[in-house]
Amino acid sequence: MDILAEIQEKVSQRQFEFSRHAMDQSILRDVNVVEVEEAVMSNCEIIEDYPEDKYGPSCLILGFTKQERPLHILISYPTRPLLKIITIYEPDPIAWKDNRVRLR
């Protein structure tokens, strides 16, 4: 099973938690848990991978809510019992091309 499939499996079983930062950002950016679940369970994709991140392997997922709201979700690899949602945000079109490619 690939990383994305494992992440989706854990999300479908609600085996995830929000970091304090993700919780704060979800409140500030008005993103609720259902939207996070919708975005991860949709036709999402890993757009950046951080296998050597200092806090542990993670990846940036682009997904869309049922209302077609694009969300970037930085999430830990599914190696622990609970996935960690590290941060959540709506990609800024000034910083991202097609929500997928970081503009430098």
Secondary structure, 3 states (H helix, E strand, C coil): CCHHHHHHHHHHCCCEEECHHHHHHHHHCCCCHHHHHHHHHCCCEEEEEECCCCCCCEEEEEEECCCCCEEEEEEECCCCCCEEEEEEECCCCCCEECCCEECC
